[in-house]
Amino acid sequence: MTTPESQSAPAIYARERRRSALAIPLLVFIALVVLLAIGLTRNPREVPSPLIGKPVPQFSLPPVQGRSLGLSDKDLKGEVSVVNVFASWCVPCRQEHPLIQRLAREVPVHGLNYKDQPQDAARWLEELGDPYTRTGADLDGRVAIDWGVYGVPETFVIDRDGGIVHKKIGPITERVLDEKLLPLVRGLQGKRAGGQ
């Protein structure tokens, strides 16, 4: 029978090496399981935006056909507002449109029309109603890229200093409007009224 004292140093080293060789894959597997578990708990619609807390990108867009007011970064300073990225070819944009109209009764909502044919955008707004204070035509989608837009619709809440406070990817639902956007907008509007 061999005792630890009677084992040679190379034998002890070899045994420790085998343990390490088995422990490393096990630790890697555990780390992957933990990362996967964390990923599964996250909402894919809530992709963190690197623009949150930063000023809106500099841009200037002409108005959508038939509208007189375009949209620029300068228009997004001085009051709490919302920017809604939409397109006439976007089915979820059509679905959320009544909620955008409701939101526009509480806060200025500006439209960023994404990669749309001018006549299609104009017809869409005439047909469904135009809730937008200003509407910029981003014909080639370059401004949307600067905003970090993944697709349409997307909605941004802007504070009175022109900073991006919140980004909503995908269509607004009644629940999102009532539980997230309206309370956030009202809170931002109240900061100035309350002297904060």
PyMOL commands that set and color helices and strands:
alter all, ss='L'
color gray80, all
select helices_A, chain A and resi 9-40+73-76+91-103+118-128+142-146+174-193
alter helices_A, ss='H'
color red, helices_A
select strands_A, chain A and resi 60-61+71-72+81-86+109-114+135-138+154-158+164-169
alter strands_A, ss='S'
color yellow, strands_A
deselect
rebuild
show_as cartoon
